[in-house]
Amino acid sequence: MLNITEQAKRQLKNILDTHVKMPQARLRLCDRGGGELGLGIDIEEPEDNIIEYQGSRIMVVKRQLASRLDAITIDVDNTANGQELVICGNIAG
């Protein structure tokens, strides 16, 4: 399964709390093709894997995609412009 650092979970929760006003909405990690991952806003579906932080459901990943993310880590880098989420690794198969 996908690895997410505590710092990244905190950042994801902050993004969700700050930018999303629908209580049932989550951040969704999605496959953009060509080995690229992206984040969007979506509604949780029954077959999704759920990522929680401090009792809140912050991110969802389709089960098919989640099974290919063992080598992926989401972390936070401190840059001159502040903290930025980074996705490291490659999607399997």
N, CA, C and O atoms as a DFTB+ gen file, in Angstrom:
372 C
 N C O
     1  1       0.846      -1.196       0.000
     2  2       0.000       0.000       0.000
     3  2       0.875       1.237       0.000
     4  3       2.041       1.191       0.392
     5  1       0.330       2.285      -0.421
     6  2       0.931       3.609      -0.459
     7  2       1.479       4.018       0.910
     8  3       0.845       3.765       1.934
     9  1       2.649       4.646       0.925
    10  2       3.235       5.167       2.161
    11  2       3.027       6.677       2.198
    12  3       3.345       7.376       1.236
    13  1       2.488       7.181       3.318
    14  2       2.272       8.621       3.480
    15  2       2.852       9.012       4.830
    16  3       2.466       8.457       5.859
    17  1       3.773       9.962       4.830
    18  2       4.368      10.406       6.085
    19  2       3.336      11.174       6.907
    20  3       2.343      11.669       6.374
    21  1       3.588      11.264       8.206
    22  2       2.689      12.023       9.080
    23  2       2.622      13.491       8.656
    24  3       1.557      14.108       8.691
    25  1       3.757      14.038       8.261
    26  2       3.800      15.437       7.817
    27  2       2.931      15.623       6.569
    28  3       2.235      16.630       6.438
    29  1       2.974      14.647       5.654
    30  2       2.149      14.723       4.442
    31  2       0.670      14.583       4.778
    32  3      -0.163      15.282       4.201
    33  1       0.331      13.685       5.707
    34  2      -1.071      13.547       6.115
    35  2      -1.586      14.848       6.707
    36  3      -2.716      15.254       6.435
    37  1      -0.766      15.498       7.508
    38  2      -1.145      16.784       8.105
    39  2      -1.387      17.822       7.003
    40  3      -2.350      18.587       7.066
    41  1      -0.518      17.843       6.004
    42  2      -0.655      18.779       4.889
    43  2      -1.906      18.473       4.060
    44  3      -2.622      19.391       3.660
    45  1      -2.171      17.189       3.803
    46  2      -3.365      16.797       3.054
    47  2      -4.635      17.206       3.802
    48  3      -5.578      17.709       3.192
    49  1      -4.664      16.993       5.110
    50  2      -5.823      17.392       5.915
    51  2      -6.011      18.907       5.863
    52  3      -7.136      19.397       5.769
    53  1      -4.915      19.636       5.923
    54  2      -4.986      21.092       5.840
    55  2      -5.557      21.536       4.489
    56  3      -6.395      22.435       4.435
    57  1      -5.110      20.914       3.417
    58  2      -5.632      21.234       2.073
    59  2      -7.131      20.975       2.025
    60  3      -7.901      21.814       1.558
    61  1      -7.535      19.816       2.509
    62  2      -8.954      19.457       2.500
    63  2      -9.769      20.434       3.337
    64  3     -10.803      20.925       2.884
    65  1      -9.316      20.718       4.541
    66  2     -10.043      21.628       5.430
    67  2     -10.112      23.053       4.890
    68  3     -11.116      23.740       5.080
    69  1      -9.061      23.496       4.222
    70  2      -8.968      24.867       3.745
    71  2      -9.722      25.104       2.434
    72  3     -10.309      26.168       2.239
    73  1      -9.706      24.119       1.541
    74  2     -10.197      24.345       0.177
    75  2     -11.482      23.612      -0.189
    76  3     -12.054      23.872      -1.248
    77  1     -11.945      22.706       0.658
    78  2     -13.123      21.906       0.303
    79  2     -14.218      22.146       1.334
    80  3     -14.021      21.928       2.529
    81  1     -15.352      22.588       0.863
    82  2     -16.453      22.949       1.759
    83  2     -17.514      21.854       1.882
    84  3     -18.405      21.967       2.723
    85  1     -17.444      20.805       1.073
    86  2     -18.408      19.702       1.140
    87  2     -17.899      18.654       2.136
    88  3     -16.824      18.092       1.925
    89  1     -18.631      18.378       3.202
    90  2     -18.143      17.441       4.220
    91  2     -17.915      16.027       3.708
    92  3     -17.085      15.309       4.265
    93  1     -18.621      15.602       2.667
    94  2     -18.464      14.241       2.154
    95  2     -17.350      14.127       1.103
    96  3     -17.053      13.024       0.644
    97  1     -16.744      15.231       0.724
    98  2     -15.684      15.223      -0.287
    99  2     -14.344      14.819       0.329
   100  3     -14.073      15.082       1.501
   101  1     -13.524      14.179      -0.484
   102  2     -12.186      13.740      -0.086
   103  2     -11.197      14.131      -1.190
   104  3     -11.588      14.427      -2.319
   105  1      -9.931      14.125      -0.843
   106  2      -8.900      14.209      -1.871
   107  2      -8.784      12.820      -2.489
   108  3      -8.808      11.819      -1.772
   109  1      -8.660      12.753      -3.804
   110  2      -8.514      11.460      -4.479
   111  2      -7.165      11.427      -5.187
   112  3      -6.834      12.320      -5.967
   113  1      -6.394      10.383      -4.903
   114  2      -5.161      10.131      -5.636
   115  2      -5.544       9.358      -6.881
   116  3      -6.190       8.314      -6.792
   117  1      -5.150       9.864      -8.046
   118  2      -5.550       9.214      -9.295
   119  2      -4.358       9.044     -10.229
   120  3      -3.358       9.757     -10.140
   121  1      -4.501       8.089     -11.115
   122  2      -3.492       7.797     -12.131
   123  2      -3.791       8.674     -13.340
   124  3      -4.848       8.545     -13.959
   125  1      -2.867       9.561     -13.675
   126  2      -3.053      10.461     -14.826
   127  2      -2.510       9.847     -16.112
   128  3      -2.604      10.454     -17.179
   129  1      -1.947       8.653     -16.016
   130  2      -1.373       8.001     -17.172
   131  2       0.087       8.371     -17.323
   132  3       0.534       9.387     -16.792
   133  1       0.819       7.563     -18.035
   134  2       2.226       7.840     -18.272
   135  2       3.066       7.811     -17.005
   136  3       4.132       8.425     -16.954
   137  1       2.595       7.102     -15.976
   138  2       3.332       7.015     -14.727
   139  2       3.157       8.212     -13.806
   140  3       3.863       8.325     -12.804
   141  1       2.221       9.114     -14.128
   142  2       1.995      10.300     -13.300
   143  2       0.789      10.116     -12.394
   144  3      -0.231       9.558     -12.798
   145  1       0.926      10.599     -11.150
   146  2      -0.177      10.605     -10.200
   147  2      -0.630      12.031      -9.978
   148  3       0.157      12.969     -10.114
   149  1      -1.893      12.197      -9.638
   150  2      -2.411      13.527      -9.357
   151  2      -3.409      13.475      -8.217
   152  3      -3.849      12.398      -7.815
   153  1      -3.760      14.626      -7.705
   154  2      -4.765      14.753      -6.645
   155  2      -5.945      15.550      -7.171
   156  3      -5.777      16.533      -7.891
   157  1      -7.132      15.117      -6.804
   158  2      -8.336      15.847      -7.153
   159  2      -9.313      15.775      -5.994
   160  3      -9.012      15.177      -4.961
   161  1     -10.465      16.372      -6.156
   162  2     -11.524      16.343      -5.159
   163  2     -12.605      15.407      -5.683
   164  3     -13.009      15.505      -6.841
   165  1     -13.072      14.497      -4.828
   166  2     -14.071      13.526      -5.266
   167  2     -14.851      13.026      -4.052
   168  3     -14.518      13.334      -2.907
   169  1     -15.878      12.263      -4.326
   170  2     -16.697      11.641      -3.296
   171  2     -16.217      10.201      -3.122
   172  3     -15.903       9.519      -4.097
   173  1     -16.164       9.760      -1.900
   174  2     -15.740       8.404      -1.564
   175  2     -16.678       7.379      -2.201
   176  3     -17.896       7.554      -2.190
   177  1     -16.097       6.297      -2.762
   178  2     -16.870       5.213      -3.349
   179  2     -16.649       3.942      -2.529
   180  3     -15.626       3.817      -1.856
   181  1     -17.591       2.999      -2.575
   182  2     -17.496       1.806      -1.726
   183  2     -16.205       0.997      -1.892
   184  3     -15.725       0.414      -0.919
   185  1     -15.641       0.949      -3.081
   186  2     -14.445       0.125      -3.309
   187  2     -13.131       0.878      -3.047
   188  3     -12.055       0.327      -3.277
   189  1     -13.203       2.108      -2.577
   190  2     -12.001       2.905      -2.332
   191  2     -11.243       2.456      -1.082
   192  3     -11.840       2.016      -0.099
   193  1      -9.931       2.577      -1.141
   194  2      -9.100       2.491       0.057
   195  2      -9.117       3.876       0.686
   196  3      -9.038       4.883      -0.018
   197  1      -9.218       3.929       2.003
   198  2      -9.376       5.184       2.735
   199  2      -8.104       5.486       3.515
   200  3      -7.556       4.611       4.186
   201  1      -7.638       6.724       3.426
   202  2      -6.522       7.192       4.243
   203  2      -7.102       8.165       5.257
   204  3      -7.780       9.128       4.899
   205  1      -6.822       7.896       6.531
   206  2      -7.343       8.735       7.605
   207  2      -6.204       9.435       8.333
   208  3      -5.064       8.971       8.349
   209  1      -6.551      10.563       8.932
   210  2      -5.611      11.301       9.780
   211  2      -6.399      11.983      10.872
   212  3      -7.321      12.747      10.590
   213  1      -6.052      11.720      12.097
   214  2      -6.715      12.295      13.268
   215  2      -8.231      12.100      13.222
   216  3      -8.996      13.014      13.531
   217  1      -8.647      10.905      12.835
   218  2     -10.066      10.577      12.815
   219  2     -10.840      11.093      11.616
   220  3     -12.048      10.873      11.528
   221  1     -10.177      11.774      10.689
   222  2     -10.831      12.298       9.485
   223  2     -10.407      11.494       8.267
   224  3      -9.239      11.133       8.124
   225  1     -11.356      11.221       7.401
   226  2     -11.049      10.570       6.124
   227  2     -10.564      11.664       5.180
   228  3     -11.340      12.514       4.744
   229  1      -9.267      11.629       4.872
   230  2      -8.697      12.732       4.104
   231  2      -8.456      12.408       2.638
   232  3      -8.495      13.300       1.790
   233  1      -8.205      11.124       2.330
   234  2      -7.881      10.787       0.947
   235  2      -8.421       9.408       0.610
   236  3      -8.493       8.523       1.463
   237  1      -8.801       9.243      -0.657
   238  2      -9.270       7.955      -1.156
   239  2      -8.444       7.564      -2.375
   240  3      -7.940       8.408      -3.116
   241  1      -8.326       6.238      -2.555
   242  2      -7.592       5.686      -3.696
   243  2      -8.366       4.467      -4.175
   244  3      -8.711       3.595      -3.378
   245  1      -8.640       4.405      -5.467
   246  2      -9.310       3.225      -6.010
   247  2      -8.472       1.993      -5.696
   248  3      -7.245       2.023      -5.794
   249  1      -9.139       0.923      -5.320
   250  2      -8.457      -0.312      -4.914
   251  2      -7.480      -0.801      -5.989
   252  3      -6.374      -1.232      -5.663
   253  1      -7.874      -0.739      -7.261
   254  2      -6.997      -1.187      -8.350
   255  2      -5.695      -0.397      -8.372
   256  3      -4.622      -0.972      -8.551
   257  1      -5.784       0.907      -8.193
   258  2      -4.590       1.743      -8.187
   259  2      -3.778       1.500      -6.922
   260  3      -2.552       1.409      -6.987
   261  1      -4.433       1.396      -5.788
   262  2      -3.735       1.209      -4.505
   263  2      -2.835      -0.020      -4.543
   264  3      -1.758      -0.017      -3.947
   265  1      -3.267      -1.067      -5.238
   266  2      -2.477      -2.300      -5.299
   267  2      -1.178      -2.113      -6.079
   268  3      -0.297      -2.971      -6.021
   269  1      -1.049      -1.011      -6.803
   270  2       0.147      -0.750      -7.620
   271  2       1.054       0.313      -6.997
   272  3       2.003       0.763      -7.640
   273  1       0.775       0.723      -5.748
   274  2       1.489       1.860      -5.164
   275  2       2.453       1.495      -4.042
   276  3       2.824       2.365      -3.253
   277  1       2.866       0.243      -3.948
   278  2       3.766      -0.176      -2.865
   279  2       5.074       0.600      -2.842
   280  3       5.658       0.794      -1.776
   281  1       5.538       1.041      -3.991
   282  2       6.826       1.743      -4.069
   283  2       6.659       3.266      -4.045
   284  3       7.609       3.993      -4.334
   285  1       5.467       3.752      -3.706
   286  2       5.185       5.192      -3.721
   287  2       5.135       5.738      -2.297
   288  3       4.533       5.133      -1.410
   289  1       5.774       6.886      -2.091
   290  2       5.695       7.606      -0.826
   291  2       5.277       9.040      -1.103
   292  3       5.807       9.692      -2.003
   293  1       4.320       9.524      -0.317
   294  2       3.941      10.932      -0.363
   295  2       4.559      11.583       0.869
   296  3       4.377      11.111       1.991
   297  1       5.288      12.666       0.648
   298  2       5.989      13.354       1.727
   299  2       5.867      14.854       1.501
   300  3       5.184      15.296       0.577
   301  1       6.523      15.623       2.336
   302  2       6.520      17.083       2.229
   303  2       7.956      17.564       2.147
   304  3       8.809      17.134       2.925
   305  1       8.221      18.451       1.210
   306  2       9.521      19.123       1.104
   307  2       9.354      20.565       1.563
   308  3       8.352      21.212       1.260
   309  1      10.332      21.054       2.285
   310  2      10.361      22.472       2.650
   311  2      11.129      23.205       1.567
   312  3      12.313      22.945       1.350
   313  1      10.454      24.122       0.889
   314  2      11.066      24.871      -0.197
   315  2      11.075      26.355       0.150
   316  3      10.535      26.764       1.178
   317  1      11.682      27.145      -0.703
   318  2      11.705      28.592      -0.500
   319  2      10.289      29.175      -0.516
   320  3      10.044      30.237       0.056
   321  1       9.358      28.475      -1.175
   322  2       7.962      28.924      -1.257
   323  2       7.080      28.290      -0.194
   324  3       5.859      28.440      -0.244
   325  1       7.662      27.592       0.757
   326  2       6.882      26.917       1.798
   327  2       6.880      25.425       1.583
   328  3       7.673      24.904       0.799
   329  1       5.997      24.733       2.272
   330  2       5.917      23.285       2.162
   331  2       5.190      22.869       0.889
   332  3       4.183      23.463       0.504
   333  1       5.727      21.832       0.246
   334  2       5.119      21.287      -0.965
   335  2       5.020      19.772      -0.833
   336  3       5.955      19.118      -0.371
   337  1       3.870      19.215      -1.245
   338  2       3.733      17.777      -1.294
   339  2       4.578      17.226      -2.418
   340  3       4.642      17.818      -3.495
   341  1       5.232      16.096      -2.182
   342  2       6.006      15.427      -3.217
   343  2       5.614      13.950      -3.233
   344  3       5.370      13.342      -2.191
   345  1       5.561      13.400      -4.422
   346  2       5.275      11.988      -4.610
   347  2       6.530      11.343      -5.170
   348  3       6.996      11.704      -6.250
   349  1       7.075      10.384      -4.427
   350  2       8.326       9.722      -4.801
   351  2       8.072       8.266      -5.132
   352  3       7.290       7.596      -4.458
   353  1       8.734       7.777      -6.173
   354  2       8.629       6.374      -6.539
   355  2       7.946       6.199      -7.870
   356  3       7.610       7.170      -8.547
   357  1       7.740       4.931      -8.244
   358  2       7.137       4.591      -9.527
   359  2       5.949       3.681      -9.328
   360  3       5.951       2.816      -8.451
   361  1       4.929       3.882     -10.151
   362  2       3.739       3.028     -10.133
   363  2       4.119       1.682     -10.717
   364  3       4.764       1.620     -11.764
   365  1       3.727       0.606     -10.057
   366  2       4.008      -0.749     -10.546
   367  2       3.081      -1.081     -11.708
   368  3       1.927      -0.655     -11.759
   369  1       3.633      -1.863     -12.644
   370  2       2.872      -2.438     -13.746
   371  2       2.017      -1.515     -14.453
   372  3       1.335      -1.907     -15.400
